[in-house]
Amino acid sequence: MILYCCSDLLWATKVKSTADALGIPCRPARNLDMLTARLSDSPVRALIVDLESGPIAIDLIHAVRQNPARQPPIRVVAFAPHVEVDAMRAAVGAGADSTMTRGAFSSRLPEILKDLAGTV
């Protein structure tokens, strides 16, 4: 399963509908309680974080990284507008595996989801 936290309904819908079309299980994790619940009841492979979600974005990345022994490790992909360089640096500092601009994320979303799900 892939979890996602997006700043607005458009991004959330885009991630969820693309995942559904590909047959990849994908659920929201809008806050730490939702993340904890998903981690305890599902085999989570990845977390996608929209860095425009505010401080919760970095908190979710930190929370995923609290258990480094988890197998398989949860991959974290963060995205933001191209001008949000500091936010992308903060995501890497918190433990994101990769960051990208919103444009790159949007154009490569099916490929990213397949890769995160291990179906490439």
ABEGO torsion letter per residue (X at the ends): XBBBBBABAAAAAAAAAAAAAAGBBBBBBABAAAAAAAAAABBBABBBBBAAAEAAAAAAAAAAAABAABOBBBBBBBBBBAABAAAAAAAAAAGBABBBBAAAAAAAAAAAAAAAAGAX
